[in-house]
Amino acid sequence: MRQLIHFDIAEREEDFLLRLEADDGETLEFAVEPEQMEVLIDRLNDVLEDDEDEDGSVRAETYQKPLG
């Protein structure tokens, strides 16, 4: 499975341009409608907010920016 190494979102007149770059150098570009962007954002928020363990405690997650 390839790894995502970079992404970018650019706002255009009617939509957004989503650019995804894989670790093998391949870049994919997608035109994303505003409604699709809202669904994508909602889904990402759902995944990120799903940090509760079964007992209701919140799992601590730490993000560390890569060096270099």
C-alpha positions in Angstrom: 0.0 0.0 0.0 1.3 3.4 -0.9 1.6 6.1 1.7 0.2 9.6 1.3 3.1 12.1 1.7 1.5 15.4 0.7 -1.9 16.8 -0.1 -3.2 20.2 -1.1 -6.6 21.7 -1.6 -7.1 24.8 -3.8 -10.3 26.7 -4.0 -11.5 27.4 -7.6 -14.4 29.4 -8.9 -17.0 26.5 -8.9 -15.2 23.8 -7.0 -12.0 22.7 -5.3 -8.9 21.0 -6.6 -7.7 18.2 -4.3 -4.1 17.0 -5.1 -2.8 13.9 -3.4 0.9 12.8 -3.7 2.0 9.2 -2.9 5.4 8.1 -1.7 6.2 6.8 -5.2 5.9 10.3 -6.6 2.5 9.8 -8.3 0.2 12.8 -8.0 -3.5 12.5 -8.4 -5.8 15.5 -8.9 -9.5 15.5 -8.3 -12.2 18.2 -8.9 -14.3 18.2 -5.8 -17.8 19.8 -5.7 -18.5 21.9 -2.6 -21.1 19.3 -1.4 -18.5 16.6 -1.7 -16.0 18.7 0.3 -18.5 19.1 3.1 -19.0 15.3 3.2 -15.3 14.8 3.2 -14.8 17.2 6.0 -17.6 15.7 8.0 -16.2 12.2 7.6 -12.7 13.3 8.6 -14.2 15.0 11.7 -16.1 11.8 12.5 -12.9 9.7 12.3 -10.9 12.2 14.4 -13.6 12.5 17.0 -13.8 8.8 17.4 -11.2 8.8 20.1 -13.2 7.5 23.0 -12.5 4.1 24.4 -15.3 1.7 25.2 -15.3 2.9 28.8 -15.8 6.5 27.7 -12.3 7.7 28.5 -10.6 9.7 25.7 -7.5 8.2 24.2 -4.6 10.6 24.1 -3.0 10.9 20.7 0.1 12.9 20.0 1.1 14.4 16.6 4.8 15.1 16.1 5.9 17.0 13.1 8.6 15.0 11.2 12.1 16.4 11.4 13.8 17.6 8.3 
